[in-house]
């Protein structure tokens, strides 16, 4: 009877270890995907900030030259 209880506990332990390993593997894969999305978002944000800066400089240049063109 002791051997059956020991084997049962061993099987449950091995099953739990396998389950937790699968969860860890899935979590690590999800983390890699999330990190890639974050890096992509940072790149897009950087590009949009550069575009906005260029647009603002262009608008300032147009507004600076527009009054002198009217005279």
Secondary structure, 3 states (H helix, E strand, C coil): CHHHHHHHHHHHHHHHHHHHHHHHHHHHHHHHHHHHHHHHHHHHHHHHHHHHHHHHHHHHHHHHHHHHHHC
